């Protein structure tokens, strides 16, 4: 049975994310999205009247939302360090399972100039901001100050994204493992330095 036409939009967005991860933004063309998703050509401007730019922008937003949701789910754990460890572990698995071909769709857009479509850079920036906000909330909820939580959140995201790039370039998970280990130690120290509450415990 062929996919329902109403599924075309979702399939195209998922395909756009996949192509961004593997090929980068410039190489993610409408033709490639159609070939990968199996969607009919006529559905492109029906679902995305703004064409390729709208398709990429929405795929970046969707990818950002998916990772934000993952962070928020991990953050439900009682141990914030474990939550961050799991975040790095998931990225490690994704890169390794793809044979070091799959990166981050947000970075794929962020690193290109996109002078003719500045909204793509804004969409990428907004995605990263949501990740940082989620990590900031996690760390602040475990007793770190707003400022320290914000700085550490930025470092976590920067370390993970940089490690993804290094893993792909070096065809190794070692950069992700090294980044995860250093972030782990930093968080353990930061949390151990929290001021004690009135009853002699830490929040």
Buried (B, 14 or more C-beta within 10 A) or exposed (E): EEEEEEBBBBBBBBBBBBBBBBBBBEEBEBEBBBEBBEBEEEBBEEBBEEEBBBBBBBBBBBBBEEBBEBBBEBBEBEEBBEBBBBBBBBBBEBBBEBEBEBBBBBBBBBEBEBEEBEBBBEBBBEBBBBBBBBBBBBBBEBBBEEEBBBBBBBBBBEBBBBBBBBBBEEEBBEBBBEBBEEBBEBBEEBBEEBEEEEEEEEE
